[in-house]
Amino acid sequence: MLQHIDKHPDLLESWHLAMTSLRLLNTRARRARRARRVRRARMVTQRIYHARRARRARRARRARRARRHDQRRRPDDFLTGKSSNNTLYTEEVMWPKFWRMSLQSAANEHSNYMYSAPLHPLPEDILYDFGIHIVS
């Protein structure tokens, strides 16, 4: 058929039309496939972006909550160095904590430097300031 197609102009025309329509269909299918691929990739990137954003928001929320709790906490940095707020308390608030401190680790300056507290006066000396005399 194809070797005699040029003898029949209407046949030739219909063949060209068929090829054109096929090519158009092919192109449309290819474009649709590509659009689908792009859309899927975009969805993935959006999902990643939203997950990242949600994670950041979650971390910020947790940090805010931690900050709120930190404001309610008593500072005990003179023992552990754990508190970051610089609230100054008088000795009346502080002195019961000295009983809980292990005096040996404080007195030994070569003890584990991460946990070694600065030297403090002994509880007896603090109590002496309040007029409580301990004679050992």
Secondary structure, DSSP 8 states (H G I E B T S, - for coil): -GGGGGG-HHHHHHHHHHHHHHHHHHHHHHHHHHHHHHHHHHHHHHHHHHHHHHHHHHHHHHHHHHHHHHHHS---HHHHS---------HHHHTHHHHHS-HHHHH-TTS-TTT-------HHHHHHHTT-----
